[in-house]
């Protein structure tokens, strides 16, 4: 009796396994057909896939690059002429505030020469996907901060 019961249970289990395999295969076949049908249909103009390019990616870099080309020479001129602010007090008798401001100008000039091109280059090489649009804009516009700081700091030098 044990052998008959064991055989019946094994046969029922095999039948259940076969049914599960058939159900799984038919479900996978239905999913594959749905995916093929979706791939065959043309996409709407409003929907984007993960591989789509951002058409406006180059335009987000143009204005910051043009402004950088205009601001960097002005920052270089202002930063280069800033030490002339110490002509009236001499190199040893100037106030600490003026010395601190001039050291900030020199540091910002170094950041202008290193940071501005690096940030513009980074904004230019970011992937042209829509999800990177914000990062591209922030990186491009942040490239203008060092030369703008040099100009503003020189214009506000203490006495």
C-alpha positions as CSV (number, residue, x, y, z in Angstrom):
1,X,0.0,0.0,0.0
2,X,2.9,2.3,0.7
3,X,4.3,1.9,-2.8
4,X,0.9,2.6,-4.4
5,X,0.4,5.7,-2.3
6,X,3.9,7.0,-3.0
7,X,3.5,6.3,-6.7
8,X,0.2,8.2,-6.8
9,X,1.7,11.1,-4.9
10,X,4.7,11.2,-7.3
11,X,2.4,11.0,-10.3
12,X,0.2,13.8,-9.0
13,X,3.3,15.9,-8.2
14,X,4.7,15.4,-11.8
15,X,1.3,16.4,-13.3
16,X,1.2,19.5,-11.2
17,X,4.8,20.4,-12.2
18,X,3.9,19.9,-15.9
19,X,0.9,22.2,-15.5
20,X,3.0,24.9,-13.8
21,X,5.6,24.7,-16.6
22,X,3.0,25.0,-19.3
23,X,1.4,28.0,-17.5
24,X,4.8,29.6,-17.1
25,X,5.7,29.1,-20.8
26,X,2.3,30.5,-21.9
27,X,2.8,33.6,-19.7
28,X,6.2,34.2,-21.0
29,X,5.0,33.8,-24.6
30,X,2.2,36.3,-24.0
31,X,4.7,38.8,-22.5
32,X,7.1,38.3,-25.5
33,X,4.2,38.9,-27.9
34,X,3.2,42.1,-26.1
35,X,6.8,43.4,-26.1
36,X,7.1,42.6,-29.9
37,X,3.8,44.4,-30.5
38,X,4.9,47.4,-28.5
39,X,8.3,47.5,-30.4
40,X,6.6,47.3,-33.7
41,X,4.3,50.3,-33.0
42,X,5.8,53.8,-33.7
43,X,6.4,55.9,-30.7
44,X,4.4,59.0,-30.0
45,X,6.2,62.3,-30.3
46,X,5.6,63.1,-26.6
47,X,7.0,59.9,-25.2
48,X,10.8,59.4,-24.8
49,X,12.8,56.3,-24.2
50,X,15.9,55.9,-22.2
51,X,18.1,56.3,-25.3
52,X,16.7,59.6,-26.6
53,X,18.9,62.6,-27.0
54,X,18.2,66.0,-25.6
55,X,17.9,68.4,-28.6
56,X,18.6,71.5,-26.4
57,X,21.7,70.2,-24.8
58,X,24.1,72.4,-26.8
59,X,22.1,75.5,-26.3
60,X,22.4,75.3,-22.5
61,X,26.2,75.7,-22.9
62,X,26.4,78.6,-25.4
63,X,25.4,81.6,-23.2
64,X,27.6,80.6,-20.2
65,X,30.6,80.0,-22.6
66,X,30.1,83.4,-24.3
67,X,29.8,85.1,-20.9
68,X,32.9,83.3,-19.7
69,X,34.9,84.5,-22.7
70,X,33.8,88.0,-21.8
71,X,34.2,87.8,-18.0
72,X,37.6,86.1,-17.8
73,X,39.7,88.8,-19.5
74,X,37.9,91.5,-17.3
75,X,38.6,89.4,-14.2
76,X,42.3,89.0,-15.3
77,X,42.6,92.8,-15.8
78,X,40.9,93.7,-12.5
79,X,42.8,91.0,-10.6
80,X,46.1,92.0,-12.1
81,X,45.5,95.7,-11.3
82,X,44.2,95.0,-7.7
83,X,47.7,95.0,-6.1
84,X,47.9,98.7,-7.1
85,X,45.5,99.4,-4.3
86,X,48.5,99.0,-2.0
87,X,50.4,101.8,-3.6
88,X,49.1,104.4,-1.2
89,X,49.9,102.5,2.0
90,X,53.0,100.5,0.9
91,X,53.4,96.8,1.1
92,X,54.0,96.8,4.9
93,X,51.5,99.4,6.2
94,X,48.2,98.2,4.6
95,X,45.3,97.2,6.7
96,X,44.6,93.5,7.3
97,X,41.2,93.8,5.5
98,X,43.0,94.9,2.4
99,X,45.6,92.2,2.6
100,X,42.9,89.6,3.1
101,X,40.8,90.9,0.2
102,X,43.9,90.8,-2.1
103,X,44.6,87.2,-1.1
104,X,41.0,86.3,-1.9
105,X,41.4,88.0,-5.3
106,X,44.6,86.0,-6.0
107,X,42.9,82.7,-4.9
108,X,39.9,83.5,-7.1
109,X,42.1,84.2,-10.1
110,X,43.6,80.8,-9.7
111,X,40.1,79.3,-9.5
112,X,39.2,81.2,-12.6
113,X,42.0,79.8,-14.6
114,X,41.5,76.2,-13.4
115,X,37.8,76.1,-12.6
116,X,36.1,77.9,-15.4
117,X,37.5,75.8,-18.2
118,X,37.1,72.6,-16.2
119,X,33.4,73.3,-15.4
120,X,32.6,74.3,-19.0
121,X,34.4,71.2,-20.3
122,X,32.4,69.1,-17.8
123,X,29.2,70.6,-18.9
124,X,30.1,69.9,-22.5
125,X,30.9,66.2,-22.0
126,X,27.9,65.3,-19.8
127,X,25.6,62.9,-21.6
128,X,23.0,64.4,-23.9
129,X,20.1,62.8,-22.1
130,X,17.2,64.8,-20.7
131,X,17.9,63.6,-17.2
132,X,21.3,65.4,-17.2
133,X,19.9,68.7,-18.4
134,X,19.8,70.3,-14.9
135,X,23.3,69.1,-14.1
136,X,24.6,70.4,-17.4
137,X,23.0,73.9,-16.8
138,X,24.2,74.1,-13.2
139,X,27.7,73.1,-14.2
140,X,27.9,75.6,-17.1
141,X,26.5,78.5,-15.1
142,X,28.7,77.8,-12.1
143,X,31.7,78.2,-14.3
144,X,31.0,82.0,-14.2
145,X,31.2,82.2,-10.4
146,X,35.1,82.6,-10.1
147,X,35.5,85.4,-12.6
148,X,32.4,87.2,-11.3
149,X,33.8,86.9,-7.7
150,X,37.1,88.4,-8.8
151,X,35.4,91.4,-10.4
152,X,33.1,92.0,-7.5
153,X,35.8,91.6,-4.9
154,X,38.1,94.0,-6.6
155,X,35.3,96.6,-6.9
156,X,34.6,96.2,-3.2
157,X,38.2,96.4,-1.9
158,X,38.4,98.0,1.6
159,X,40.6,101.1,2.2
